Amino acid sequence: MTVETKVWDGGWIQAKIPLPFSLKWVNSYLIPEEGGAYTVIDPGLHTDDALAAWEEVFLNHGLSMEQIKRIVLTHQHPDHYGLAGYFQERTGAPVYISERSHGYTRRLWGESSTYSEELRAHFAIHGMPDELTLDIKNNLDGFVRQVSPQPEVTYLKAGGTIRLGGTEWQMIDAPGHAFGQLCFYEPNKEIMICGDQVLPHITPNIAFNPGEEEDPLGCFLNSLDELLGYKVKLAFPGHREPFDDFINRIFEIKEHHKRRLSKMWDMLREPSSAFEVCEHQFGGHLRTNPHNLRFAMSETIAHLHYLEKRGKVIRTGTPDTVMFRTAE
């Protein structure tokens, strides 16, 4: 295995830790601290390939696991959170995450979690065939071992500051892609660690989760508007490469969602289920890929929920068979 890394100003190490799905890798960042210590941002998913990648990173950069003195998580998604507990067991390092993000880890992977069944039922009432909801449940259940062991955590709070690499960083609430996600901003150097909130070349998944009443797409778009107020010379994202056109990329993402909402609204001149809209938007080929189908279906429902809350579409059918159509 050859792991691509890059050393940035200040000795930051960007390590591309492999993922077993279409994103290919997650960016983990090693930030040097006093006394030869390092902070790890988002260590990746707990897989054999990821562990082998980390061994290579440590070897190639002359580091050891014992130099990891802190693990900081932008958010709770498994490709960012999964190795946190493993690293903590090996190093004794504290793990920092927002309280809301940590709540999601308990809901998804706690011992009494029923989330995969809840999601299966949620997708079923929105028109997804039973065999596909079962595939998605099994795929989601498979992540439990990839986020184990679960870490003991210390909470971070948006609006406060955290010291990274010898300087103070502002912690910014960045909801929508993941409620509880934090971005970290250094105002003097104008650097943003943006997690998955703003990504180059690809758009963050916006998912509506069962049992919630919030408007994830609305919250996401509001968050992007807030982030427009920060002057950013360089952004370090969770996926793809660090980039310098932060403001322009925000406008591109906003336009992407505007186009998607328009296409969905046009389709709903005839009543349709969320699953029908999903296949129209993303293609029927996703039936063979439960991981990507889950993302596509959750994003479709998030967009329909956004349109419904703004009176653009209305819900029809029955509680057990939900349909949507454009409002008169």
Phi, psi and omega in degrees: 000136174243117182262126179280129176228162175213138178261125181257174178306141181085004180081010176298137176248120172267120179242127180269097184273125189294149176235146183272033176212186197296340177293339175075312179206161170244143175280119168254142182240131174256117183250120181291138178239182181297149174071023179080009179276165178223146166260134175257128172260119173056082186287346177108186183275146181277090175228164177299320180296320180294319179295319177296323178296317180294323176301318179293319179300312180298317181297312185292334182253010176065036182246168174229158178302328183293343178281350177282112184250354181199142176238122181243131183247128175290323179195181195268356184298144191301328181289349176253324190266335198305322183268002185300315181293321178297313179299321180296318179298321183283330189244339188076008183288144175289151178248128183247134182202159176288156181297320181293319176301317180296324176301322177294323179297322178291321180294320184279320191233011176292163185301327182257022184296135173242017189299317183297325176290320178298318180293321178299314179295322179299313179291327181296316181290344177263017168099001181283132179300150185302319184295330178283323177295326177293318177301319181292319177301313182296321178296316181294319179299331181293346180281346184303313181290339182272000174237013182254149357287156178282138181277159162278137190235158171242137188274139169258154182228126176303143183096343177266192178232160175221143180267121179229128177058031176087003179228162181271133179242138174280142177256124188244127174295128184225075184278172174116296173291317177210116176294128186102351179296145177240138165258152181238128187234130176253106190289335182285315178269351179058053179245139178236126165267109194252010178054229178254014184286321177229115183239142175280140172075332177234160180254140178298142175291133177245113189244139170264122183263143179299145178084005180246151179250356183287167184251089188298320180291319177299317178296321180296313181295323176295322178296319177299320177298320178295318182293338175298341181279358181256133176276118187235118176274329181211130180245133177255104184268169176286336181219155186066194189266152169307147189215161186245002180253054187303310184295314179299321181294323177300314179298322178296318180293319178299318179295323177303313181289326176299316179294319181295318178298320180296317179296319179295316180300317179298320181295329187275015168297335170249134182304136181214154173277163177299324180294321177296319177295318180302311181292327177293322183280318191250344177100146181288347181296341181289350177302335180266004181228087186299329179297308181289329178295322178299316179298315183295318181293317180296322179290321177300313181296323177299319179290321178294321177297319178301313180295321180295316182296337181258012175073015181276329175227160177234155181269133178232192181080213181235168177303333181268347180217088186276135174233163177228149172211160179297145177289149180289000000 
